[in-house]
Structure formats: C-alpha cells, structure tokens
C-alpha cells in the first residue's frame, strides 16, 4: 500500500508528472522517475509533458522502472517503519 497519494504512481510503476513544490523533489527525481513542472505551469504545459512522455516509450519505461525501484527501496511502509524503529532504538540508547 502506498503511503501518500503522490507516491501511488511510483508503486504502480508509472512516471510522475507533478508540480515542483514542497518536498516533491525528495522522491520525484527530474527525468529519472518523473517530471517536476513549475508551479506556474498551465494545463497546456502539463498536457504537452504528458504527450511527450507517451510518445517517448523508452523514457516512459525507464522512468516507470526507476520509480518502482525508488518505491521498493525507500518509499514504502516497511522501510518507513524500520527506519522509525531504528531511530527510536537509537534514542533509547542515548
């Protein structure tokens, strides 16, 4: 199960196309597993990016697989809970 709505695409093996805002850059790596578009972008800008990605099957597939790896290695509940337990354990031993 994906943790956040914006991460669902990664765990479903889809490239992400999103606004470049907040903490998005921590998991949407530009051109690697998705595309971050300026916050000021128009709907046409999004449509162009989506069409461009659909037309470039190699880029689409590469971003989809990279997104899945990002999810599998770092952005899932098991990894999050393991990291939290580790931090809590360090705090208890300090």
Secondary structure, DSSP 8 states (H G I E B T S, - for coil): --SSGGGHHHHTT--EEEE--TTGGGT--BTTTEEEE-TT--HHHHHHHHHHHHH-HHHHHHHHHHHHHHHHHTSSHHHHHHHHHHHHHHHHT-
